[in-house]
């Protein structure tokens, strides 16, 4: 065999190894939470951010979400399942990141914030996600949001006035700005203890990471 043929064979083998290795990296899911937390972690959770689950815990999950986003709607039951399974052990924080492409996402975010001002952010958060198909393409989404406000026993007059006056527009904008600051470019984007999750929305992956974090000293 000529030297030239040997070189060509060597190159081919090396190239195949690289392709196989890349495929494994792309197709596999992370088994460990080894990534370095983001530098500007203070942008993840603000003093006025609403928490669900434990007030303080070893594991904090932060979601930047859009209430009209179908993928966020699909992630919602996964988050609720994790909160039930790890009751008292994890903290969940939702940050608003309404996308311009979703016409009702911003008003939905402000409706959730208006409910939060009355102590029921996550009650409204759940109603909005659980009934996403009822309002997502509506020309009058506030009709549905006001209905949810009644169901969770808010002061509906104050609720509607707060949303109409865009009282929480600056807070929603701050959430968006914080999202950009920590590298959010799509919804939903999750961070677990400051580490951005790149492996998609999978219950098993979140569970694995949470268990690893809880097991740490």
PyMOL commands that set and color helices and strands:
alter all, ss='L'
color gray80, all
select helices_A, chain A and resi 3-27+41-43+70-85+105-116+121-130+132-135+141-151+156-164+169-181+203-215
alter helices_A, ss='H'
color red, helices_A
select strands_A, chain A and resi 51-53+59-65+90-96+189-192+195-196
alter strands_A, ss='S'
color yellow, strands_A
deselect
rebuild
show_as cartoon
